[in-house]
Amino acid sequence: MSSASPALSGGTAADAVAVTDAWLLAAFGPVFDRIRDGALDREAGRRLPHEEIGWLRDAGFGKLRLPVEDGGYGASVEQLVLLLIRLGAADSNLVQALRGHIGFTESVLARPDDAYRKFWLAELATGALVGNAESERTGSFAEQATRVHRTAAGELVLDGTKFYTTGSIFADWILVSTGLELGGLGTVLVRADATGVEIRDDWDGFGQRLTGSGTIIFKEVPVDGRFLLERTDEPTVLHAVYQLVHLAALAGIGAAALEEITGFVRGRKRNLFNPSVPAAQDPVALQVVGETFGTARTVEATVLAAARSVDAAYAAGADNAAEVAAADAHVFGVQSSVISLVLGLVSRIFEVGGASATSTSRQLDRLWRNARTISSHNPAIYRQQFVGGYVLHGTPPGQALLQLLTEG
């Protein structure tokens, strides 16, 4: 791969060169450092990261996957995941807050409708961010209580209430799953600042508290028919991509735990049971730090390998159903292992800290709370059944997931 930076503006596809990991890390590393610097204060004060999301927007993070000729960076899925891990090490809330945007971007890249694709590539290239509004308490994925319908005047409008609307409070647009006027299911995009959209910051989970995963009420929100799409059951990498974002956040938490425990041990002048031995020379501390290092690296390598499977599905071209199934199986298959490793890791770091590690000023508990909360989204135990069906019977995991959502 060339070490040159990609042509981000004023060039053509022929002028573009492949962006490297090193270039991307150098470009976004300073932004991640700024985000890390304020993470503890944001957590303690429960301050939503509006400003920090703005830094990422200004740096072009939201258009990483866009082709260079469309104003993006042309990054691979693996490179996106690498950066998400680094961002997760700084603050895992921001990774999850961008999950809806990341998924929407992938859907645009795969969209065959030329007019739709061109509109949204141009919108995303300007820095627009897209939030998520799919889950309901009164409906289900098979029967959406949220509906697009026509008024007496013949205008299309959206009505309904959504929960767990991750990232929408920071977004310019919101992707909403909806029932359609003539039956069936679809999605629609509406402006976050449109008349009739009420976004509430009422997420009360004990972890990932700054993701903007609250409630949205849609009341006669005007709908542009160009942005109303019927859902299809065609093979897609979106299931794998959405789970990769969670896995990247978990890998980032593992990396953050390694940073926290390393800094904690280095900063202690004595250890608990033998004051004559510096904490950094304590055999127990050395062992725990070594284990933490190995686990964090294992998790990162595992998640990046799963991301490469998604890139392989893209490389297979239009007729890629087999590669999509393989990518789903790879991503779903490693979820339980990653969850188990990270939850164990963030608990293990307290072995070297004693009671002082539980001080609220350190906010070390946020690592476990955040990892546990991410792990509770889209429970991995269901996905292991899908993977088992794939291994034994060749059933595509994405197909099994859709069947569960629509018939379960």
C-alpha positions as a printed Julia matrix, in Angstrom:
408×3 Matrix{Float64}:
   0.0     0.0     0.0
   1.25    3.47   -0.83
   2.13    5.7     2.09
   0.74    8.76    0.32
  -2.41   10.36    1.67
  -5.61    9.94   -0.34
  -6.87   12.67   -2.62
  -9.86   14.02   -0.69
 -10.92   16.8    -3.02
 -10.3    18.17   -6.45
  -9.21   14.82   -7.92
 -10.71   11.96   -9.83
 -10.95    8.26   -9.16
  -7.79    7.78  -11.21
  -5.95   10.21   -8.94
  -6.92    8.37   -5.76
  -4.5     6.12   -3.9
  -5.31    3.59   -1.22
  -5.39    5.15    2.22
  -3.13    3.46    4.77
  -3.74    2.54    8.39
  -0.85    4.76    9.43
  -2.27    7.76    7.59
  -5.7     7.33    9.12
  -4.34    6.86   12.64
  -2.18    9.96   12.28
  -5.11   11.98   10.94
  -7.63   10.99   13.62
  -5.32   10.24   16.56
  -5.24   13.86   17.81
  -9.05   14.0    17.76
  -9.24   10.78   19.76
  -6.75   12.21   22.27
  -8.93   15.31   22.78
 -11.96   13.07   23.29
 -10.07   10.93   25.84
  -9.0    14.0    27.81
 -12.56   14.9    28.76
 -14.01   11.39   29.1
 -13.97   11.22   32.91
 -15.56   14.64   33.34
 -18.28   13.82   30.83
 -18.99   10.54   32.6
 -19.09   12.13   36.06
 -21.34   14.98   34.93
 -23.35   12.99   32.39
 -22.62   15.58   29.72
 -23.62   14.42   26.26
 -20.7    14.65   23.81
 -22.22   17.1    21.34
 -18.95   18.98   21.01
 -16.89   15.82   20.61
 -19.2    14.46   17.92
 -18.66   17.8    16.2
 -14.89   17.29   16.27
 -15.32   13.92   14.57
 -17.69   15.43   12.01
 -15.23   18.23   11.23
 -12.41   15.71   10.8
 -14.47   13.73    8.3
 -14.98   10.64   10.44
 -18.51   10.17    9.16
 -17.34    9.78    5.56
 -14.53    7.29    6.11
 -16.17    4.64    3.95
 -17.23    6.94    1.12
 -15.23    6.51   -2.1
 -12.56    9.15   -2.64
 -14.26   10.31   -5.84
 -17.38   11.03   -3.76
 -15.54   13.1    -1.17
 -14.62   10.37    1.31
 -11.51    8.53    2.44
 -12.13    5.22    0.68
 -11.37    3.29    3.88
 -12.0    -0.45    4.09
 -14.3    -1.97    6.69
 -11.23   -3.23    8.53
  -9.76    0.28    8.62
 -13.05    1.69    9.86
 -13.11   -0.9    12.65
  -9.48   -0.16   13.55
 -10.39    3.51   14.03
 -13.54    2.61   15.96
 -11.41    0.56   18.37
  -9.13    3.55   18.92
 -12.13    5.82   19.4
 -13.62    3.26   21.81
 -10.44    3.34   23.87
 -10.95    7.09   24.21
 -14.71    6.91   24.9
 -16.88    3.95   23.89
 -20.01    6.11   24.03
 -19.04    7.83   20.8
 -18.59    4.55   18.94
 -22.11    3.5    19.76
 -23.49    6.97   19.07
 -22.24    6.64   15.48
 -23.54    3.1    14.96
 -26.67    4.15   13.09
 -24.66    6.44   10.83
 -22.18    3.68   10.04
 -24.94    1.24    9.16
 -26.75    3.77    6.99
 -23.55    4.59    5.12
 -23.09    0.91    4.27
 -26.68    0.69    3.03
 -26.09    3.66    0.72
 -22.89    2.12   -0.66
 -24.82   -1.05   -1.51
 -27.88    0.72   -2.94
 -28.46    0.05   -6.65
 -30.84    3.02   -7.05
 -28.56    5.57   -8.7
 -30.53    8.72   -7.8
 -30.91    7.68   -4.15
 -27.27    6.71   -3.91
 -26.04    9.96   -5.46
 -28.19   12.13   -3.2
 -27.02   10.44   -0.01
 -23.37   10.18   -1.01
 -23.41   13.93   -1.58
 -25.22   14.55    1.72
 -22.81   12.36    3.68
 -19.83   14.0     2.0
 -20.9    17.36    3.46
 -20.56   15.87    6.95
 -24.22   15.04    7.59
 -24.76   12.45   10.33
 -27.61    9.93   10.44
 -29.16    8.56   13.62
 -31.2     5.45   14.28
 -34.84    4.93   15.27
 -35.94    1.31   14.92
 -36.89   -0.23   18.27
 -40.39    0.05   19.73
 -42.09   -0.95   22.94
 -45.58   -1.2    21.48
 -44.73   -2.84   18.15
 -42.16   -5.27   16.85
 -39.86   -5.62   13.86
 -42.61   -7.59   12.13
 -45.43   -5.17   13.04
 -44.33   -1.58   13.35
 -46.62    0.68   15.35
 -44.84    3.64   13.76
 -46.53    4.36   10.4
 -46.19    6.46    7.29
 -49.64    7.44    6.07
 -51.43   10.11    4.08
 -53.32   13.03    5.55
 -56.72   14.13    4.28
 -54.81   16.57    2.08
 -52.85   13.7     0.52
 -49.51   14.48    2.17
 -47.24   11.73    3.5
 -46.52   12.0     7.23
 -44.85    9.89    9.9
 -46.37    9.1    13.31
 -45.07    6.93   16.12
 -42.68    6.55   19.03
 -39.25    4.93   19.01
 -36.94    3.89   21.83
 -33.17    3.21   21.98
 -32.67    5.83   19.27
 -28.89    5.73   19.5
 -27.07    8.77   18.19
 -30.15   10.57   16.88
 -29.78   13.43   19.35
 -26.47   14.28   17.62
 -27.66   13.68   14.06
 -28.91   15.73   11.12
 -31.13   12.94    9.76
 -32.9    10.0    11.4
 -33.44    6.62    9.75
 -36.81    5.31   10.95
 -38.23    1.81   10.52
 -41.9     2.05    9.73
 -45.04    0.36    8.57
 -46.08    1.4     5.08
 -49.36    2.9     3.95
 -50.28   -0.07    1.74
 -48.85   -2.7     4.08
 -45.42   -4.17    4.6
 -42.34   -2.67    6.23
 -39.97    0.03    5.18
 -37.59    2.73    6.25
 -37.8     6.48    5.89
 -35.37    9.31    6.53
 -36.54   12.53    8.14
 -34.67   15.58    9.31
 -33.85   15.54   13.02
 -34.96   19.17   13.24
 -38.18   18.66   11.26
 -41.51   19.88   12.59
 -43.09   17.17   14.72
 -39.83   15.48   15.82
 -39.28   15.44   19.59
 -36.01   13.89   20.79
 -35.77   13.08   24.5
 -32.57   12.37   26.41
 -34.15    9.8    28.71
 -31.84    6.78   28.36
 -31.48    5.42   31.92
 -29.09    2.49   31.46
 -26.26    2.15   33.96
 -23.69    2.06   31.13
 -23.12    3.8    27.8
 -24.99    6.69   29.34
 -23.83    9.3    26.83
 -24.91    7.63   23.58
 -28.14    9.58   23.15
 -30.14    6.33   23.18
 -33.38    7.9    24.31
 -36.93    8.28   23.01
 -38.14   10.01   19.85
 -41.77   10.96   19.23
 -42.81   11.56   15.62
 -46.05   13.51   15.22
 -47.24   14.17   11.67
 -43.65   14.62   10.47
 -43.55   15.49    6.74
 -42.11   12.66    4.62
 -40.24   13.04    1.34
 -41.32   10.11   -0.83
 -37.82    9.83   -2.3
 -36.56    8.68    1.09
 -39.24    6.07    1.75
 -38.05    2.57    0.89
 -39.63   -0.85    1.19
 -37.57   -3.44    3.03
 -36.18   -6.39    1.15
 -34.78   -9.75    2.24
 -31.76   -9.63   -0.06
 -28.44  -10.76    1.48
 -26.66   -7.81    3.08
 -23.56   -7.2     5.17
 -25.51   -4.8     7.39
 -26.17   -7.4    10.1
 -22.44   -8.04   10.38
 -21.52   -4.35   10.23
 -23.9    -3.39   13.04
 -22.42   -6.1    15.27
 -18.88   -5.13   14.3
 -19.54   -1.67   15.76
 -20.42   -3.25   19.1
 -17.36   -5.5    18.94
 -15.13   -2.54   18.12
 -16.51   -0.66   21.13
 -15.76   -3.68   23.33
 -12.24   -3.95   21.94
 -11.8    -0.25   22.65
 -12.92   -0.76   26.25
 -10.34   -3.54   26.56
  -7.65   -1.17   25.29
  -8.85    1.52   27.71
  -8.62   -0.95   30.6
  -5.02   -1.7    29.67
  -4.23    2.04   29.63
  -5.97    2.56   32.97
  -4.27   -0.28   34.81
  -0.85    0.58   33.38
  -1.17    4.21   34.44
  -2.51    3.2    37.84
   0.4     0.85   38.61
   3.04    3.24   37.34
   1.62    6.01   39.51
   1.73    4.05   42.79
   4.82    4.41   44.98
   4.12    1.3    47.05
   2.18   -1.91   46.8
  -0.39   -3.09   49.31
   1.32   -6.08   50.94
   5.02   -5.28   50.6
   5.71   -1.55   50.79
   9.4    -2.12   50.12
   8.61   -3.28   46.58
   7.48   -0.59   44.09
   4.05   -1.31   42.66
   5.49   -1.57   39.16
   7.79   -4.38   40.35
   5.12   -6.29   42.26
   4.82   -9.81   40.74
   1.03   -9.76   41.03
   0.82   -6.4    39.24
   3.17   -7.62   36.52
   1.08  -10.72   35.98
  -2.25   -8.86   35.82
  -0.84   -6.23   33.46
   0.64   -8.97   31.28
  -2.66  -10.84   31.16
  -4.53   -7.65   30.38
  -2.13   -6.84   27.55
  -2.51  -10.28   26.02
  -6.29  -10.26   26.3
  -6.66   -6.78   24.83
  -4.47   -7.7    21.86
  -6.35  -10.95   21.34
  -9.68   -9.16   21.3
  -8.46   -6.51   18.85
  -7.01   -9.11   16.49
 -10.22  -11.12   16.66
 -12.42   -8.15   15.8
 -10.18   -7.01   12.94
 -10.17  -10.52   11.48
 -13.99  -10.49   11.52
 -13.92   -7.11    9.74
 -11.77   -8.62    6.99
 -14.52  -11.17    6.36
 -16.92   -8.32    5.66
 -14.41   -6.76    3.27
 -14.19  -10.14    1.53
 -17.97  -10.15    1.09
 -17.75   -6.74   -0.59
 -14.89   -7.92   -2.8
 -17.01  -10.83   -4.03
 -19.23   -8.4    -5.92
 -22.97   -8.49   -6.52
 -23.34  -12.27   -6.38
 -21.95  -12.56   -2.87
 -24.62  -14.42   -0.86
 -22.15  -17.11    0.22
 -19.58  -14.53    1.35
 -22.25  -12.54    3.21
 -23.28  -15.69    5.08
 -19.64  -16.44    5.9
 -19.1   -12.87    7.15
 -22.22  -13.05    9.33
 -21.06  -16.38   10.76
 -17.6   -15.0    11.48
 -18.84  -11.84   13.2
 -21.67  -13.54   15.1
 -19.43  -16.46   16.0
 -16.8   -14.4    17.81
 -19.26  -12.22   19.73
 -19.54  -14.43   22.8
 -15.78  -14.88   23.03
 -15.12  -11.15   22.76
 -17.79  -10.35   25.35
 -16.44  -12.93   27.8
 -12.83  -11.8    27.38
 -13.6    -8.1    27.81
 -15.91   -8.51   30.79
 -13.26  -10.64   32.48
 -10.54   -8.15   31.63
 -12.33   -5.1    33.04
 -13.0    -6.96   36.28
  -9.45   -8.27   36.54
  -7.88   -4.81   36.6
  -9.21   -4.24   40.12
  -6.96   -7.04   41.41
  -3.98   -4.66   41.54
  -5.74   -1.56   42.81
  -7.17   -2.44   46.18
  -9.89   -0.2    47.53
  -8.33    2.92   46.01
  -9.17    1.64   42.52
 -12.87    1.93   43.4
 -12.67    5.67   43.99
 -15.39    7.47   42.03
 -12.78   10.01   40.92
 -11.21    7.31   38.73
 -14.53    6.15   37.23
 -12.97    2.72   36.58
 -16.37    1.14   37.04
 -17.46    2.79   33.79
 -15.42    0.22   31.88
 -17.39   -2.73   33.25
 -20.71   -0.85   33.08
 -20.12    0.13   29.47
 -18.95   -3.34   28.43
 -21.86   -5.02   30.17
 -24.37   -2.65   28.55
 -22.97   -3.12   25.03
 -22.99   -6.89   25.58
 -26.68   -6.76   26.48
 -27.66   -5.23   23.13
 -28.63   -7.84   20.53
 -27.82  -10.76   22.88
 -25.04  -12.93   21.48
 -26.64  -16.15   22.71
 -29.18  -15.98   19.87
 -26.44  -15.47   17.33
 -24.6   -18.57   18.47
 -27.68  -20.56   17.48
 -27.6   -18.96   14.04
 -23.93  -19.84   13.68
 -24.65  -23.41   14.71
 -27.32  -23.61   12.01
 -24.85  -22.26    9.48
 -22.1   -24.72   10.41
 -24.39  -27.77   10.51
 -26.95  -26.97    7.83
 -25.57  -24.08    5.77
 -28.41  -21.76    6.78
 -27.26  -18.14    6.3
 -27.18  -16.46    9.73
 -28.76  -13.29    8.35
 -31.7   -15.32    7.05
 -32.15  -16.99   10.44
 -32.03  -13.59   12.16
 -34.7   -12.12    9.89
 -36.9   -15.14   10.43
 -36.62  -14.73   14.21
 -37.41  -11.01   14.01
 -40.39  -11.41   11.72
 -41.85  -14.64   13.05
 -40.53  -14.92   16.61
